[in-house]
Amino acid sequence: EWKVNGRQRLEFANTFYQGLEELSHFRNLSSLAWIVRLDQLNGIDLKLGLENEYETPSPGDSRSNDFKYDVSLTWQLR
């Protein structure tokens, strides 16, 4: 997490899964989110996110990369 200023922050996460049976196979999950505080008192944030899921292709499978994006409002209970 990187706090840009008092109202904005960036979050990045990356997880790597190695194949147990075949070492050449793996899966990688990455996410990036920009979070903007909309309401300081009530804990309401706007979250813009991007996710990438990569998996080593299996024979006959042409898709190995999935990109997803989302926009959401979050509410933090305190």
N, C-alpha and C positions, 0 to 999 in steps of 0.2 A: 504494500500500500504506500502511495506517495501522496501527501497532502499538498495540493497546489496552492491553496489558500484556506481561509476559514470556512468557506462554503463548498469547495470542490476538492475531489480526490480521485486518483486513478488507482485501480486495483488490477493486478496481473497475477495469474496462477498458471502453472504448467505441471502436468503429471505425466510421467513416463512409465509404461508397463511393458516389461520384457516378457517374451514368450518363454514358457517353462519347457515345453517339449522341443520347440525349434527356436534356437537363439536368433535366427535371422528375422523372426516375426516379432513385431512390437506394436504398441498402440500409444499414441501421444494425444493428450487433451490439453488445450490451451484456452484461456479466457482473458479478456480485457474488458474492463468496465470503467466508464466515466460517471461519477456520481456527483450530483449537484444538490446541495441542501436548499429546499424551497421554503421551508418553515422551521425556523430555529426552535420555537417553543413546542411545537407538536411533533417534531422529528419526522417530517415528510420530506422525502428525497425523490429526485428524478434520476433514474438509472438507465444509461444507454450501454448495451453490452454486445460483444462479439465473441463467438466461440468457434473453435476449430477442433474437429475430431479427425485424426489421421490413424488409419490402421493399415498395416502391410497387406497389400492385395492378395486374396486367395485365388487359386486357379478358377477361371470363369467369372470372376467378380471384377468389373471394370471401375467401380467406385471405391476409392480409398480415402477421399477427403470429403468432409461434410462441414460446411460453414453455416452458422446460425447467428441471427442477430435478434435483439429484443429491445423494447422500450417499456419501462415499467415505473410505476409509482410505488415507493416503499414507505412503510410506516414503522418506525422503531418504537417499541414499547419500553418505557423506562421505569 
